[in-house]
Amino acid sequence: MEDSGDERGSNSLVSDAESDSEAENVGHDRTQWAALKLGLDGSNTPGHFPSTFDAYFTQASRTSRTSSNVFSQLIPPLTPEEYHERINALKNMPELDERMTLLESSHASYFPAFLTELATGFNILFYGFGSKRKLLNKFAKSCAKKGHVVVANGFFPSFTLKDLLASCEQIVGAPDVPNTGSGHEAQCRRILAKYIQKPVARHLFIVIHNIDSAAFRTERARSCLASLASHPSIHLISSVDHIMAPMLFSTTDNFGRSDLNAYNIDRKLPSGGFSWVWHDLTTMQPYDFELAYADHTSYAGASATGQRGSGHANASAALGGGTISEGAARHVLASVTQKAKRLFALLCTRQCATIDAAAAETGAPVQTSSQIATSYELLFAAARDEFIATNDTAMRALLGEFRDHGLVVSTSSPDGGDSLWIPLPKVALVRLTGDIN
């Protein structure tokens, strides 16, 4: 009995020793696992677990590897024949056409509900995949039974807010109101004054295709539209397609609404929101009409940004303001040095002169960037004469900020050198040069 007791005692001692050994092994394994996961070397003492600060600096000390393979450069662009062949193949699908027709009919059945929301003081914003132009134009016909309708194709590169306001003035008879000035604010005042003078006038429905386009992204454009939407007889029906379109509108823009009676429009326009009601209007329809001005055969679309070394880049869209907006150019210019601004103004002046000379010589609009681009050597010589940049290093440093933002584009000249040009229309170049000077 005593022997068996001793055996039990010795067995328990052995078991305790084995448990301690296993615990030490587990703890050591965990330390090794943590060191392996965090990428630490073996110099750390066993049992020491690094803090989150150690882990951060260990990860931050490693060099990041970024691939230089760009998808748009690896895949060759489609030829016009290949593009049209694939598009026509997609169109010849009766089953798909039938389903899209049913989807369109389903959306059209909600037109009475949309009109009720407009009548109660809300404005409507449609989102979803597919072109919404056909369906919105159909809804505009329903609105035409209730009042005046103005349709704005915001996706056109040449479209401006002034065109929209001028159409609204014409259709409501605002020219009868005394002219209080020029500009967008004056146009809005005349439209609002017309409805204030005649409250029983027919309602005005403004249908905007792609309110997320460049023409409506400025703060002034949103302010003018919000002032019009403040009147209970003026309604906005808009669509968006950009994935970041919700960031255009703040909480006040989405849910707020200004009280027209609290403002004297002769002094200040109403400031408030749109009271948007968002509706999904997915149609699965192609964007053929909206993308009529884009280059369908290229993955880069109409953008000429980053096409260094491409001497035959199509600049027609850029000259119409398709690649970068004038507002974006002003933001870039506001963040650069005075010498960089002078260099940009110098390039603008030379490009405007080149455009005039090319148009006078050929008698036709400029079509390619090679016709309006300025040689780097000539620009550098002019910048040196103006004491803007005295050496090549300073010159390229000043151009770097503009190149990174796509405000200045490089192409290859026929003699093998670099040529520079700004993808903006001449009227924008003149305004920017005036602001800098």
C-alpha angles and dihedrals in degrees: 000000000000091000091052089049091053090049091053090049093049091046091052090050091051091048091051091050092049091049091052090049092050091048090052091050092049092049091048091048091051090051091051091047092051091048090049093048094047094044094241122157126236095263092092115099116252112263094027112123113198118235125240089261091058090048092050096051091044091056094041092053091063119094115246117231116216121184118232092206108113118196094223090055097045095052116063114230121255120255116237090253093053092047095051091044092057094043092051090049090057093048093056095073110111094185092054092047091052093051093048090050090053090048091051091049090051091054092046091057088068094059093102090052090050091052090051091053090051091049091054093057104267128122122219129232118187124203136169141101119302137038112305096185098099094047094045091050088052090051089049089061089056089050091050088070089061101043147309120336129203118186119200122194098208093176092072109106091222096048117120135185089242090064091054095048092046090054091049091050092050097048097047095042096246093151086078088068114089112265108253097181143299134286135059095298092054091051091051091049092054092050093049092044090055091057093043091053092046110029093174093059119127115278119259119227115195112197112194120189107209105359084183091070123115093261092063101036096087121096091237092056093050091046092053093048092047091052090053091047089055090076113084091223095056119076133186124213111181142164134211131198105168113105090225095046095113089065090065091073126059125210089267091052092050101044108013128093129189124230108236092200091061093062136070101218091199088068106025137006119237112269120204143093139301101241089227122200108200118215129182108236102173109171105163087220119145120255094234097136096040092050096044090114096048127091102250094187094063129068088217091061115201094336118115094185114129096012094133112165094021105120095178099052112148107244100177092100091045092052088055091054096259101133105044129006126233090241091056089050090054091053091052092047091050091061101048133081125269091254091054090051091051090050091051091049089050091053090047091053093049092045092051090050091049092050092052092047094048092048092049092048100046099026090222135092117275111265108179136042091236089069095057103027119113120223114250091228092053092047091048091050091050091047091050091051089052091048091241097123124007098187140028094254093056091045094054091044090056091048094047096079092050093047093050091055095043092245091122119037126198124217135173116261122217091256091057098256131114123274126194131209139164117237095224133104119260095251090057091048090053092050093048092048090051092051092051095047 
